[in-house]
């Protein structure tokens, strides 16, 4: 059996968090080590380790996460300019192996040469 992730422990109430949204499919919390003025983590309740581990049955959940990210960005005042980041695997910077979307905003990335 695989180890329970910190995100599952947060959703189970074992670890406190700065929660800003939750429903039956996902939870959104503030990142404890923010990389932008607004840095949120949108986490599905289903424990999918990495994006590549998602299956066709997860398609609706993945779409819901994308739409919810936009809703949350608007509610947090960054709806006109934000980034979504999904790290897939340790080599890509993933440190918690429970799929999650980073929602970052509140600064201009193009002025810092970070545009892609």
C-alpha positions as CSV (number, residue, x, y, z in Angstrom):
1,X,0.0,0.0,0.0
2,X,1.3,3.4,-0.9
3,X,1.9,6.2,1.7
4,X,-0.9,8.6,2.3
5,X,0.1,12.1,0.9
6,X,0.2,15.3,2.9
7,X,-2.7,16.5,0.8
8,X,-4.9,13.5,1.8
9,X,-3.9,14.2,5.4
10,X,-5.0,17.9,4.9
11,X,-8.3,16.8,3.4
12,X,-8.9,14.4,6.3
13,X,-8.3,17.3,8.8
14,X,-5.1,15.8,10.2
15,X,-3.0,18.7,9.1
16,X,-4.2,22.4,9.3
17,X,-4.3,24.5,6.1
18,X,-5.4,27.8,4.9
19,X,-8.4,26.5,2.9
20,X,-10.1,28.8,0.5
21,X,-12.4,26.4,-1.3
22,X,-13.7,22.8,-1.1
23,X,-16.4,20.6,-2.7
24,X,-17.0,16.9,-3.3
25,X,-14.3,16.8,-6.0
26,X,-11.5,19.0,-4.8
27,X,-10.0,21.4,-2.3
28,X,-8.0,24.6,-2.7
29,X,-5.5,25.8,-0.2
30,X,-2.8,28.5,0.0
31,X,0.7,27.2,-0.6
32,X,2.8,27.4,2.5
33,X,5.9,28.4,0.5
34,X,4.4,30.8,-2.1
35,X,6.3,31.7,-5.3
36,X,3.9,34.5,-6.2
37,X,1.7,37.0,-4.3
38,X,-1.2,34.6,-4.9
39,X,-0.1,30.9,-4.9
40,X,-2.8,28.4,-4.4
41,X,-2.9,24.6,-4.8
42,X,-6.0,23.0,-6.3
43,X,-6.1,19.3,-5.3
44,X,-8.5,16.6,-6.4
45,X,-9.8,14.5,-3.6
46,X,-9.1,11.4,-5.8
47,X,-5.4,10.5,-5.1
48,X,-3.9,10.4,-8.6
49,X,-0.1,10.4,-8.1
50,X,0.9,12.2,-11.3
51,X,-0.9,13.6,-14.3
52,X,0.4,10.7,-16.4
53,X,-1.3,8.3,-14.0
54,X,-4.7,9.7,-14.8
55,X,-6.9,7.6,-17.0
56,X,-9.8,8.1,-19.3
57,X,-12.2,7.8,-16.4
58,X,-10.5,10.9,-14.9
59,X,-11.3,13.1,-17.9
60,X,-14.3,14.8,-16.3
61,X,-12.4,15.4,-13.1
62,X,-9.5,17.0,-14.9
63,X,-11.8,19.2,-16.9
64,X,-13.6,20.3,-13.7
65,X,-10.2,21.2,-12.1
66,X,-9.4,23.4,-15.1
67,X,-12.7,25.2,-14.9
68,X,-12.6,25.5,-11.1
69,X,-9.1,27.0,-11.3
70,X,-10.5,29.8,-13.4
71,X,-13.4,30.4,-11.0
72,X,-11.0,30.5,-8.0
73,X,-8.6,32.8,-9.9
74,X,-11.5,35.3,-10.5
75,X,-12.6,35.1,-6.9
76,X,-9.0,35.8,-5.7
77,X,-8.7,38.8,-8.0
78,X,-6.2,37.3,-10.5
79,X,-8.7,36.2,-13.1
80,X,-7.2,38.3,-15.9
81,X,-3.6,37.0,-15.4
82,X,-2.6,33.8,-13.8
83,X,-0.6,30.7,-14.4
84,X,-1.5,27.0,-13.9
85,X,1.4,24.7,-13.3
86,X,1.3,20.9,-13.0
87,X,4.6,19.3,-12.2
88,X,4.7,15.7,-13.4
89,X,7.5,13.6,-11.7
90,X,10.4,14.4,-9.5
91,X,12.6,15.5,-12.4
92,X,9.9,18.2,-13.2
93,X,9.8,19.5,-9.6
94,X,7.0,17.4,-8.2
95,X,7.5,16.9,-4.5
96,X,4.1,15.6,-3.4
97,X,2.9,12.7,-5.4
98,X,-0.8,13.6,-5.4
99,X,-1.8,15.5,-8.5
100,X,-2.3,19.2,-7.9
101,X,-2.5,22.4,-9.9
102,X,-0.5,25.4,-8.8
103,X,-2.5,28.7,-9.4
104,X,-0.1,31.6,-9.4
105,X,-0.8,35.3,-10.0
106,X,-0.4,38.8,-8.7
107,X,2.8,39.6,-10.6
108,X,3.7,40.2,-14.3
109,X,5.7,37.3,-15.6
110,X,6.5,38.8,-19.0
111,X,8.3,41.7,-17.4
112,X,10.6,39.2,-15.6
113,X,11.3,37.3,-18.8
114,X,9.3,34.3,-17.6
115,X,6.9,34.1,-20.5
116,X,6.7,30.9,-22.5
